[in-house]
């Protein structure tokens, strides 16, 4: 994905879920840490193998997914 080189997908790593740089660290883990109030500095301190750019790209990936259009199915009249 353009601008998201650190987001990787490998069926042999975490079941093919979006991961950071091929590691067993999922994008969802990083997003949950941010959602629960951890700063980028705190995340890097707790997970020293992560870098600030990993966190930025995880957030960008989530933003990209959130842009998806959802079209509800029309229900037939009862």
C-alpha positions in Angstrom: 0.0 0.0 0.0 1.3 3.4 -0.9 2.8 5.1 2.1 2.2 2.1 4.4 5.3 0.1 3.8 5.5 -1.0 7.5 2.1 -2.6 7.4 2.6 -6.2 6.3 0.4 -9.3 5.6 1.7 -12.8 5.8 -0.6 -15.8 6.2 2.2 -17.4 8.2 2.4 -14.5 10.7 -0.6 -13.9 13.0 -2.9 -15.7 10.6 -2.4 -13.0 7.9 -3.6 -10.1 10.0 -2.1 -6.7 9.4 1.2 -6.6 11.3 4.0 -4.1 11.8 7.1 -4.8 9.7 6.5 -8.6 9.5 6.7 -8.9 13.3 4.2 -10.7 15.5 2.8 -7.3 16.5 -0.6 -6.6 15.0 -1.9 -3.2 13.9 -4.9 -3.9 16.2 -2.6 -4.2 19.2 -1.1 -0.8 18.4 -4.5 0.8 17.8 -5.8 -0.6 21.1 -2.8 0.8 23.0 -3.5 4.3 21.5 -7.2 3.9 22.1 -6.5 3.1 25.8 -4.6 6.3 26.2 -1.0 5.4 25.7 1.2 8.0 24.0 3.6 7.1 21.2 6.5 7.6 23.6 4.9 5.1 26.1 4.3 2.5 23.4 7.9 2.7 22.2 9.1 2.5 25.8 6.9 -0.6 26.4 7.7 -2.2 23.0 11.2 -1.1 22.2 11.2 -2.9 18.9 8.5 -0.5 17.7 9.3 2.9 16.2 7.1 6.1 16.1 6.7 5.6 12.4 5.2 2.1 13.0 2.5 3.8 15.2 1.8 6.5 12.6 1.4 4.0 9.9 -0.9 1.8 12.0 -3.1 4.9 12.6 -3.0 5.8 8.9 -4.0 2.2 8.0 -7.0 2.4 10.4 -8.0 5.7 8.9 -7.9 4.2 5.4 -10.1 1.3 6.5 -12.5 3.8 8.1 -13.0 5.5 4.8 -14.7 2.5 3.3 -18.3 3.1 2.2 -21.0 1.0 3.8 -24.2 0.5 1.8 -27.0 -1.0 3.9 -29.1 -3.6 2.2 -32.6 -2.3 1.5 -35.2 -4.4 3.3 -38.2 -5.6 1.3 -41.6 -4.4 2.6 -43.2 -6.8 5.0 
